[in-house]
């Protein structure tokens, strides 16, 4: 009986899983509702990261400060 229950569950999961064609159709339909981008995507090819601004909690904790310094060097 347990094996039958597992088999039925697996068949149910397989039947309910989304198919690639259905996912694509939903994506196309939903994306048609989105506003057009105001900037071309190529405008996002360059960016500049600002340095970390450490909160007082991070500055006061030695371990957190060391981790922040390590991340800043990346």
C-alpha positions as CSV (number, residue, x, y, z in Angstrom):
1,X,0.0,0.0,0.0
2,X,2.9,2.3,0.8
3,X,4.5,1.7,-2.6
4,X,1.2,2.5,-4.3
5,X,0.9,5.8,-2.4
6,X,4.4,6.8,-3.4
7,X,3.7,5.9,-7.0
8,X,0.5,7.9,-7.1
9,X,2.3,10.9,-5.5
10,X,5.1,10.7,-8.1
11,X,2.6,10.6,-10.9
12,X,0.8,13.6,-9.4
13,X,4.0,15.6,-9.1
14,X,5.1,14.8,-12.6
15,X,1.7,15.7,-14.0
16,X,1.6,19.0,-12.1
17,X,5.1,20.1,-13.0
18,X,5.3,23.0,-15.4
19,X,6.3,22.3,-19.0
20,X,8.9,24.5,-20.8
21,X,6.4,25.6,-23.4
22,X,3.9,26.7,-20.8
23,X,6.5,28.6,-18.8
24,X,7.6,30.4,-22.0
25,X,4.0,31.3,-22.9
26,X,3.4,32.7,-19.4
27,X,6.7,34.7,-19.5
28,X,5.9,36.2,-22.9
29,X,2.4,37.1,-21.7
30,X,3.5,38.6,-18.4
31,X,6.4,40.5,-19.9
32,X,4.0,42.3,-22.3
33,X,2.6,44.1,-19.3
34,X,5.9,45.5,-18.2
35,X,6.9,49.0,-19.1
36,X,9.6,49.5,-21.7
37,X,13.1,50.3,-20.3
38,X,13.9,54.0,-20.2
39,X,17.6,53.3,-20.8
40,X,19.2,50.8,-23.2
41,X,20.7,47.8,-21.4
42,X,24.1,48.7,-22.7
43,X,24.0,51.8,-20.4
44,X,24.5,49.4,-17.5
45,X,27.7,47.9,-18.8
46,X,29.9,50.3,-16.7
47,X,29.4,51.0,-13.1
48,X,31.4,52.3,-10.1
49,X,31.3,50.8,-6.7
50,X,31.4,53.2,-3.8
51,X,33.5,52.3,-0.7
52,X,31.9,50.6,2.3
53,X,30.3,52.8,4.9
54,X,30.6,50.8,8.2
55,X,28.0,51.1,10.8
56,X,29.0,51.6,14.4
57,X,28.0,48.0,15.1
58,X,30.4,46.7,12.5
59,X,33.2,49.2,13.5
60,X,33.0,48.1,17.1
61,X,33.1,44.3,16.4
62,X,36.6,43.2,15.5
63,X,35.4,40.1,13.6
64,X,32.8,42.0,11.5
65,X,35.3,44.8,10.8
66,X,37.9,42.3,9.5
67,X,35.3,40.6,7.3
68,X,34.2,44.0,5.9
69,X,37.9,45.0,5.2
70,X,38.3,41.6,3.4
71,X,35.2,42.3,1.3
72,X,36.3,45.8,0.5
73,X,39.6,44.5,-1.0
74,X,37.8,42.3,-3.5
